[in-house]
Amino acid sequence: MARQLAAITGVQGYVPDHIMTNADLEKLVDTTDEWIRTRTGIEQRHILKDPDKATSDMCVEAVRGLLEKTNTDPSEVDMMICATVTPDMPFPDTANITADKLGIKNAFCFDLSAACSGFLYALSTGAKFIESGTHKKVVVIGADQMSSIIDYTDRTTCVIFGDGAGAVMLEPSTDDCGVIDSILKSDGAGRQFLYQKAGGSLHPATLETVQNREHFVYQNGRPVFKAAVTGMSDVVLRLMERNHLTVDDITWMVPHQANMRIIETVAKMADFPMEKIMINIQRYGNTTAGTLPLCLWDYESQLKKGDNIILTAFGGGFTWGATWVKWAY
Ligand SMILES: CC(C)(COP(=O)(O)OP(=O)(O)OC[C@H]1O[C@@H](n2cnc3c(N)ncnc32)[C@H](O)[C@@H]1OP(=O)(O)O)[C@@H](O)C(=O)NCCC(=O)NCCS
């Protein structure tokens, strides 16, 4: 009997209406459109401005569209995982809040925190529940409102990040299409280079943590850049090798959208032509857990059943990985 796989049967994204351009950032910090474009490839990012809205509201938009697209009634969803590092609040989980707002009542919902690799971690986790036969409709979301933890006086981080959400539906399939294999890694020693210092149990919020701007993202860009390039290219190559795949077998590589130079270097190291690389960083910036599903959403009309796709990501933690998906529709 063919192995039961978790097929992606739909994808939907959402980005807020408000666009912050490089010219807007020139007014906030000492930077230039030229620096941002040449060093990162980013031209604009979408920002959730409404003070009464948060990550779950972006999830709601993405998942509502996904349910419509896949003709799924909210009562049919039996699991929903939300990968995010910007939950609406420390608890309850954003997945639970999203489920409530959408009338999803019968699902096992939880958040997963793996920064920019969050969607890959969640995709692999969700797929296991389908493969084991216990769950039939699993929604996997990658969503972050990075603007809620970005210091708009810090030019080294504020130019990079944006807000957005993407979601996929996983359902059982026996026609060889679905999530086939993953290599997921982590190394906590990397935490010194990319983190949000305060707001957790080590440094709960105080007047001092707020005054010291410790509730924002801190990043030492160069070591992150280096580790991202080596980490992603290594797992992509190992995943391909252990599945006997060549570049010719792969229709698309979907890399995390953190920096255009990282994407180009990973493509070069894995020997992929740029025509096979999904790229939308110029429009959204780095939306953390949102980048991979937002890429799939943007390129959905170009995908065909049977296409081999390699997704890869690297993020805070450090966390990284690569997943081989055979597109199911
Ligand atoms: C952040 C990043 C874009 C910085 O690019 P970089 O080429 O490494 O630049 P550096 O950090 O070495 O800084 C070079 C100079 O540019 C300056 N600079 C940094 N940000 C700037 C900005 N927005 N505008 C203008 N100058 C800037 C620095 O202050 C530094 O100036 P100095 O030489 O006078 O000290 C890059 O390191 C990066 O993309 N890192 C990984 C990001 C990432 O993947 N993060 C998420 C993990 S998934």
The ligand as an ORCA input file, in Angstrom:
! r2SCAN-3c Opt
* xyz 0 1
  C      21.478     42.863      8.487
  C      22.242     42.867      7.182
  C      21.321     43.284      6.040
  C      23.377     43.876      7.269
  O      24.122     43.866      6.088
  P      25.712     43.767      6.140
  O      26.167     43.901      4.758
  O      26.061     42.523      6.899
  O      26.078     45.054      6.927
  P      26.874     45.177      8.288
  O      26.017     44.746      9.441
  O      28.210     44.562      8.148
  O      27.038     46.746      8.320
  C      27.790     47.438      7.336
  C      27.616     48.921      7.571
  O      26.299     49.300      7.170
  C      25.673     50.007      8.225
  N      24.251     49.794      8.179
  C      23.546     48.826      8.811
  N      22.240     48.979      8.511
  C      22.141     50.045      7.692
  C      21.075     50.700      7.069
  N      19.804     50.281      7.214
  N      21.338     51.761      6.284
  C      22.584     52.193      6.110
  N      23.644     51.635      6.691
  C      23.431     50.569      7.473
  C      26.316     49.461      9.478
  O      26.157     50.372     10.545
  C      27.749     49.308      9.046
  O      28.371     50.564      9.118
  P      29.884     50.677      9.650
  O      30.682     49.855      8.683
  O      30.120     52.128      9.590
  O      29.856     50.094     11.024
  C      22.841     41.475      6.877
  O      23.890     41.207      7.771
  C      21.848     40.384      6.969
  O      20.970     40.280      6.130
  N      21.986     39.484      7.968
  C      21.132     38.354      8.137
  C      19.743     38.824      8.371
  C      18.804     37.700      8.607
  O      18.816     36.769      7.871
  N      18.018     37.865      9.645
  C      16.916     37.056      9.981
  C      17.300     35.696     10.302
  S      16.295     34.768      9.474
*
